[in-house]
Amino acid sequence: MHTIKLAVIGGGGFRVPLIYRALCSGAFASLVDEVCLYDADHSRSAAIARVAADLPLPEGARPPRLTVNDRLEEALAGADVVFVAIRPGGAAGRVLDERAAIAEGVLGQETVGAGGLSYALRSIPEMLTIGESIRTTCPEAWVINFTNPAGIITRALQPVLGGRVIGICDSASGLVRRASLAAGAPLPFGTLTGVDYVGLNHLGWLRGLKYDGGDLLPALLADPARLASFEEGRVFGVPFLQMLGVLPNEYLFYYYFHAEARRSVAAAAETRGESLVRQQADLYPSLLAAEEPFTVWESARRAREEGYLAEARTAEETRDEADLAGGGYEQVALTAMRALLRDEPAELILNVRNDGAVLQLPADAVVEIPARVTGRGAEALAVRAPTPHQLGLMSLVSGVEQDVIAAVVHGDRALALRAFALHPLIDSGHTAQRLLRGYEKAFPGLPGLWR
């Protein structure tokens, strides 16, 4: 009898225990027989394995076998599904991404704007190497990518892995969940009937919530109390959302309130990356030494979630308990995995190849839209055409993504510079030149990409 193996590349990642816990009981129990952790830093995967072994599980839970391997090819061998979540440069690299941008007077954020482009330039080469290893070692495996920037990385992997790679992000699904609850139409997870959402990763809009024969979104937008009851209503403000007429993904805060976000990030005593470095300076050694590693990890997880997107909230505002509890990434990823392995169809908002779903974008662009997942893979569902405003922003950012990938693949520094210069959150060509030089200085490996 064939046993099902999940390989987690980046197995020392902070969120991995959430995935393992979800596989132990409930809807995803018995989905896999083995979870194998691999991380370039072997001590991190060993620490996370201790947390996973210490998880408080309900009676009757059936945890899959947990293994740790310090060789990539051995971790991949026999894998049916591969989750990839790596962070080249670690948390220290994230700080450099943020600080180099702030020094030039632009937004210092991990995945959006200059910092996201720098992150992509570092992540693409390593992810292409991992992709080649997957194609050689377990070519029939399904690959679910968590590595940021998720849309860019998923698009870069397509020439290597084809339709067997799917990108995951929970921000769009979280928006749909929060909005549907506020509108009085809680949707079963894995069903998107009536959900009109279109965009790219970290750049999208919820434009319709059809339920019981009508669209509930207009009434939700017209109700200030209900709008202000969930995250996006508080982040963007009721008047702005009513003017916009749709519900934007939370990351559009950086575009729609660029000046405010830039000032808030620059004025903060520490960046988000610096906050995480401080919070987790001794975390992994503590996890290796603690008698109760889960308790240590859970405390750090709560602190991490509380600081998420802090620049979009006032000092008095806190995140909702449901958003602090976790369950986003792993719920999306494991629902997709179940559909792939068992051919149990599910509808999820995923990062998938466009292939005409948004006619105005290239076929090989990766869009973040509703998709139907089955044992044959993920297929983008038809979506209503974007408005001129939505399409303009999507086209501009998609073009930037294309240039970043081509810059790495062809070793072309001019394409990297063009990506920086044309990104809507970078204010001039001169700034773009200084940013790229700054990142090349901060990350000595970057100049080695250019031929």
Disulfide bonds with the S-S distance in Angstrom:
none
